[in-house]
Amino acid sequence: MRFKTVSFFSSVVLATLFASASAFGQGNTIYNTIPSPLAGNYPSQPFQAQQASEFGDRAAFVTPGRALTTVTVTMSSWACQTGHWTGVCTTTPGATFTHPITINIYNVGPLNSVGTLIATKTVVQTIPYRPSTDVVCGDGRWFDGTGCFNGKAANITFDLTSQNVTLPNQVIVGIAYNTSNYGYSPIGSQPCSSTFEGCPYDSLNVALVNPLFTQTAGSNPAPTDAYFNTQTASLYCDGGLGGVGTFRLDAGCWTGFKPSMKINAANPPTTANQCKNGGWQSSTRADASAFKNQGDCIQYVNTGK
């Protein structure tokens, strides 16, 4: 198999066996491959290093109530405040940088192609720099107490509640962002380009996990496939036969290396009967907030408030 990852130093942390409702009014988790707790880092799909503009996967849902609320993606940050991950890296604990990142959600088209766009949102996300070089590792990596890593895993979340989207049975989720030379709108040369550290977003990747071990909600319907947009033909599973520079199905070589992501959704009732016999307890408003009692739920059905 041809590995597309840059980080070969990772550990897999098994997640809990059962999905549960998410805190902070985000609704129920209907798809999840994010390990909990996160390890220090995971294998990852780079954008700048592999000339990418978008990367993602197909997700399937097995529960009703799919009024989209949030999408969370695990990133892998290799950026150092000073120095470089290939040598001596120095980072003030807790230091971060910001970068706009876009989440795209598409319908599944014919033959599992990328269909029409359902929802999209760009958020300026706060990303941690990877921690400083640790002498325990002896090779420039940082140590989290259990292992040595080149990058640092961190989750970012997109709130899509206001878009009022009800998800179909399956969707394609894409993560997109720009780097100095790649992305849908490359950033180009900036003051950070001439530094030894380079621009931090050029060292930002999407973390990859194996759903066989980490999936706790929903299902991954195509374990060998992903969706990818790169300018380099050889980085596609088919060697670029299906075209380059377009976000498309990339079939056959992604087993065990899928984007780490979670999708939450609300479960709003549409009839008063859905509120009865305890149904109000498993239902939520479209914004994922809970009902106080059965009457509150029925009032929502009748008035939308």
N, C-alpha and C positions, 0 to 999 in steps of 0.2 A: 504494500500500500504506500502511496505517496503522501507523506505528511505535509499539511499546509500550515502547520503551526510553527511559531518561532520559539516558544518556551517549551523545553523538554523536561523541565524540573517542576513537577506538580505532584500533588497528592489528592486523592479522591476522598471526600468526606461524605458518608452516607447520610441522607436526609431522613427525617421522620417518615414513618410508613403511611401516615394518613394526612391529607390536606385538611386545613381548618380555616375558619373565617379569619380574614386579615383584620388587624387593628386599624385605628384611625379612620374608620368609616370608609374603607376602600372596597368593601363588599366581600364576596366569597372568592377564593382562589379557584379558578376553573382550569388553569394550566400552570404547571410549575416544574422546572428542571433545575432551579437554583439550589445548591447544597446549603444546608443550615446546620451548624454555623459555616461561614465561608472559611476555606483554607487560605493560606497566605497568598497563593496564586494558582492559576490553572494554565493549561495550554491555551493559546490564543490566536485569533485571526488578526494580523496586522493590516492596516490600511496603507500607510505611506510605504512600508517596506515591500508590499505586494500589490501596489498600484490599484487599490480598491476604492470603490465609491459607495457600495452598499453590500450588506451581508445579512442573511437571515435564514428562516426555517418555516416549515409548515406546522401548524398546531391544530389539533382536533379536540373537541370538547364533548364530554359525556354527561353533563348536567344541564338542566334547564336554567333559565334566569341568566341571560347573557347581555345585560345592559352594561356596556364597557365602562369601567371606571379608571383603572390604572394599568400600565405596563412597566415592569421593572426588568432591567438588563444588567448583567454583571460585566463590568469592564476590567481590563488588565492594563494598569499604568506602569510603564517602564521608565518614565521621566524622572530625572534627578534635578533637585534645585541647583546644585553645582556638581560638576563632574559628569560622569557618564556610566551607564550600567555595564559597559565593557571594561571599566577600570575601577577607579575610586569614585564612589557616589556619596554625596553628602546632602542630607535633607533635614531641615528643622522638623522635629516631631509635630505632626498635625498640619504641615504645610500643604496647600492646595493650589490648583490653577483652575480656570474656568474655560469652557469651550462649548459652542453650540452643537447640539446633537439632535438628529431628527429620528423620530419613530414613524414608520409607515405601516399601515395595515391594509392588505389587499384581499379581494376575493380570490378564490382558487379558480383558475381558468381551465379550458379544455386540456386534457392530458397533464394536469397539475401545473400548468403554466401560470405565470403571474397575471392575475386578472385585474379588474378595475380597482381603483383606490377607494377604500372605505373610510379611512381616517388618517390624518397626518398631524404631527405637532413637532415643532422645534423648540427646544428648551436649552438655555445656557446652563449647563450642568457644572457642578463643582466636583473636581476630580482630585484625589490625593496624589502627591508625588510618591514614588516608591521610597521606602525607608533607606537610611544610610547603609553603606557597606559594613558588614559585621565580620570581625576577625575569626569568629567561629567557623565561617564558611570558607575563608581563605582564598576566594576567587572573585571577589567583587559583589557577591550576592548578599542579600539581607537575611536575617534569621528571625523567625516568628516564634521561636521556642520549641518548634517541632521539626522544622525543615528550612532549607535555604532556597531563596527564590530570586529571580531577576526582576520580576514585576510584582505589582500588588493588586489583588482583586478588590473591587469595590462596586457596590450596586448603585445604579441611578434609576430614578422613577419619573414617569411621564403621567400627568393627570389628564385624562381625556374625557372626564365626566361631562363637561359642557358640550361635547360634540354630539351627545344623544345618539349614540350608535348601538344598535343591537347586533351582536355578532352572529353569523351563520354557524353551521356545524364545524366548519374548518376555515382557517384563514392562513395567509402568508404574512409573516412579520419581518420587516426589514429595518436594519439600523444603518443610518447614513450620517457621515460627517466629512468635512473637508480637512485636508492636510496641506502642506506646502505645495505639493505638486499634483495631488490627486483629489478625488471627490468630484461632485457635480459642479462645484465652483471653487477650484483650487485657490488657496490663499495667496500663494506667491511669496516672494522674498519679504521677510520682516526683520526687525532688529535682532530677534532671537536666532535668525538663520545663521548669523555669522559667529555665534558663540559656540564654545565646545559642547555645551549642554544641548544645543539645538532647541527648536521649538517643542514644547512639551506635548502638543497634540500629534507630533510626528512619531511619538513613542507610545501612542495610545492604541490599544487593541480591544477586540471583543473576546471575552472569556469563553472557552469551550468546555463542555462537560459531556459525559456519557449518560444519556437519559436512562439507560438500562439500570444504572445505579442511583440516579438522582431524582428521577421523576416521581412526584407525589400527587399530581393532579393532571387531568386531561390525558392525552395520548400523543405519541410521536408517530405519525402514520407512515413515515418513510425513513427508516433508520439509516439508510445509506446515502440519503440526498440532503442537499442544502440549496440555498438560493444565493447567487453571487454576481457581483459586477466588478470585473477587473479589466484593465487594459492589456493584460499579458495572457496570451492564448494558452501557454503551457500550465497555467495555474488552474484552469478548468479541468474537471474530470475527463472531458472529451477532447482535451487539447485545443479547445477553441473552435471546434467544428460547428458548434451552434452559434457562433458569433462572439465578439468581445465588446466590452464597453457598454453592456446592457444588463440590467438586473433580470436574471433568468434562472430557470431550474438548472441545477448542477448535480447530475445524478451519478451515483455509483461509488464515490470514494470518500464519504464523510462519516463512515461508521465510527461511533465513539467520540466524535468531535462535532457537537452541535452547540449553537449559542445557548448560553445560560440565561433563561428568562422566565418571567412569571406574569400571568395575566389575571387581573381581578375584575369581577363584574358584579353588578347589583341584580336583585331578583324582584322587580316590582310586580305587584299583583295586578291583574287586569279584570278580575271579577271579585265580588264580595265573598263568594264561596271560598275563594283561595285564602281568605283571611280567617276563616272559621276552623274550628277543631285544632287550634294551635298553629294554623298555617301562618298567622301573622308573625310568629317567632322566627320562621325561616325566610320570610319575605323582607324586602327593604324598599325604600324609596329609590327613585332613579339615581339619586346622588349617593346611594349606598347607606344612608342613615337609617337607623332602626326604628321600628314602630314601638310605641309605648304599650299598646294593648290591642285587642281585636277591634275595638271601636275606632281607634286611631287609623288602623289599616283600612277599614271600610270607608272612613271619611276620605282617605287618599284616593281610593278607587272612584268615589263619587265626585270629588272636587279637584283631584290632582294636587292637593296641598295637605 
